[in-house]
Amino acid sequence: MTRSEKTSRFGGRTRYAVLAEALLEDIQAGRYPVGSLLPPETELCREFDVSRHTVREALRRLVDLGLLHRQAGIGTTVRADRIASRYVQVGENASDLMRYVRDVKLRITQSEKVTAQSDLAELIGSPVGKSWLHLSGERFLASSPDTLVALTEIWIARRFHGIADGLVTPSEPLYSLIEKEYGITTSEILQNIEAVCLSDQAARRLGTDRGAPGLRVSRTYVSSEGESYETAISLHPADRFSYSTTLRVETRAPEEA
């Protein structure tokens, strides 16, 4: 990636943040005027030597800022060349996750080493062919071990596999254990929450009605070096999980945008 040495306003020096910065510079320089289409994702992947996951995350950030508009069958259109204001999410950070794990425990039930093929690579944002440790488990209330609140799958990058040796019920989040054991720093936690219908198998394990509504929460942990080293996906019954946050509006003067 040709502009990887530059610190980005979109979240440090992660690859998608640097790509978002580079695309913004191209928009402001007139390479992609307002009303024009950006190149397809595959072309951006080749130009910047990044994965499709990186391109999509960079574009999502520019969409969130009102600079781009994405439409199926048409592509990605440039809507604006200036950032007037942006939303900063607060109230969901590493300390919040530490509080969560005190109340909700993880029980690891299965582990295996896997290689990311196309479907898995797309799901967790991994390069095809990368090796991962795949953990399956259940989350339950610390105050009521028989009450399951979620089914969880976790993928840990190969060089951190040792963190799970002999681990059954971790006392803190796995990303925190990896930080302490391997001396890395987490720069970002990417979170996505979507509504789903529980499959028959998931509903049976969670003790609820099949087809019942659920929430799928995905978190990807990115190191300060820009490496996505862990992804965790939890499936919650809708009546056992809620999520609240606070959005603070940060407005900049036009000349600062």
N, C-alpha and C positions, 0 to 999 in steps of 0.2 A: 504494500500500500504506500503510495508515494508521499503522503502527507502525515505519516504516522508519528512523527516527532513533535507535532504541534499539540499543545494542550487545548482541549476543546471546551467550549462553554456548555456542551451537552452532556457532561458527565465524566470529566477527566480525560484519560487517554485510552479508553476502551476503543476497540476497533469501530464499533457502530457509532460511537460519539465522534470520533475523528472523521468518519465518513459523512455524518450529518453536517459537521462543520465545513468539510470540503464542498459538499453540495450547496450549502448556503452561500459560500464564497462564489461558486459558479453562478448561482442565481443572481446574486448582487452584482457580479461582474458583467451580466448580460448574456452569458453563454446559454442560459435557459431563461428567456424573457417571460414575463407574466403572460399567461394564456397558452404557453407552449407545453409540449409533453416532454417529460424526462425519458431517457432511454429505458428499455425494458430491464427488468431485474437481472436477466442473464448477462446483458451487456455491462451493467454496473459491476456485476461479480467479476467479469473478465478485466474490466478497466482498472479496478482497485484491488484485484486479487483477494477477494473476501468471499465468504459463504453467503448463500441466499438468506440465511437467518440474520446475518449482519446487515445486509441491505434492507431487509424488511424492518428491522428494529430502527435503523437510521431514518427510513422513510416515515415510520410511525411517529417518531419524535417531531419531524418537520410537519406532519399532518396535525399533530396535537397543537402546534404553535400557529396553525392557520396559514402556513406557507404553501402547503400542497393539498390537493384533493385527489383521492383515489376512487376509481369507478371501474367495476368489472366490465370487461369487454372494450374499454376505452384506454385505460392506462392511468398514469399519474400526471396530473396537470398542475402547473405552477399557478398558485392563486395570488401570491403576494411576494414582494422582495424585501420586506421589512418586518421585524418583530416589534409589535406595539406593546403587547403584554403577554404574560404567560402564567400558567397555573403551577404552583409549587405544592406538591403533596407533603403534608406533615402528619405525624402521628402513627406512621408505620415504619419502624426502623429496627435496627438490631436489638435495641433494648426492649422493644415491644415483643420481639420474637423470644427473647429470654424469659419475659413474663409469661408468654403463652406456654412455653415448655414446662414451666413450673406447675401449671394447671392441667396440661394435656401431655401425657407421656406417650412415647413411641415404643412399641414392642416389635422387634425384628423377627420375622417368621421364616424368611428364606433369603439366601444370597447366591448369586451366580455371576460369573464373568461373561460379558457379552461384547460383541463387536457391533458398532452402529452401522446398520445397513440403511437404505433410503428412508424407510418409514420411521425408524427410531431416530435417525439423524434429524429428520424434519421435526419430530416431536420435541426433542430436547435441545435442538440447535447445535448439533455436533457435526464435525466433519465426517464424511463417510469413511469407514474403516478404523475410526478411533476406538480404543478399548475402554470399557467402563466396568465398574462393579455395580451390579443391579441388586438392590435390596427391596424386598417386599415386607410390608408390616402393617400394623394396626395402631391407631391412636385411641387412647382411652383416658377417661377422667382420672386424675390422681386420687381423687376422693372416692371414686367408684370404679375399680378396675374392670368390672364386668360390663360397664357401659361404653360401648364403642362409639366414637364420634367421627371416625374417618378410616378409610383404607388408604394406605400410602405406598407409593413406589418412589425409590430414590436411585439416582445414577451418580456415581462418584468417579472422577477421572482416574485413570490407571495408576498414576504415580502416588495417589493417596489411598490405594486399596487397603493398606495396612491398618487404617484407622478403625476398620470394622472387625478386625480379628477378635473373636470371642465376645463381641458386643451383642447384647440382647436387649437391654433397656437402658439407652444412654441417659445420663443425668443432665445433659445439656445438648443444644442443637449440634448436629454433625458438623456443620460448617464451622462452628466455634471450636470443636475438637480438632478439626483440620488446621485451623489457624494456629492453635497452640502447639500442635505436634510438629507441623512442618514450617512454621515461621512465616506464613503468608498473611497478607492483609486483604480483607474483602472491601472492594471499593463500591460495589453496587449489588443490590438484590432486586432482580427484575420479577415483578409479580403480575400474574394474570388470573382473573376470576371469571368464570363463565358458568351459566346455568345449563344443567344437563338433566336427562331422565336416567334414573338408576337402572342398570341392567338387572336381569333376574338374579344373576349370581351375586352382584354387589348388594342388591336389596336383601337377599337371603342372609348374607354374612353380616349385614348391618342391622338385621332384625326389623326391617320395615317393608312396606308394600312394594311389590315390583312395579316399575314404571313411576315410582314416586319422584318428586322433584329433588334435585341435588345441586350442589355447588362443587365445581372442580377448581381447586386452587393450585396454581403452578408457580414455583419460585425457582429462579436460576441465580446462582451465586457467582459473581465475577470478581477475580482478584485484581489487585492494583496493576498487575502486568497485562490485564485484558483477557485473561484466560477464564472461560466458563468451566468451573471445576466441579460443580454439583448442581443437579436439578432434582427437585422434589415435587411430586404431583400427588395431592390429597383429594379424595372424593368424600364429601360430607353430605349426609342427609340434610335437606333444607331446614328441618325443624330442630336441628341440633347445632347449628352454626350460624352466626351472623357476623358481619364485618362492617365496621364504621370507621370513618376517617374524617379529617378536616382538610378542606382545600383553602389555601390562602392565595388571594389574587395579588400578584406582584406586578405593578404597572411601571413601565419605564417611559421616560420622556422620549419623543420621537428621535431626537438627535443621539440618544444613547442606544437605540434599538439596533 
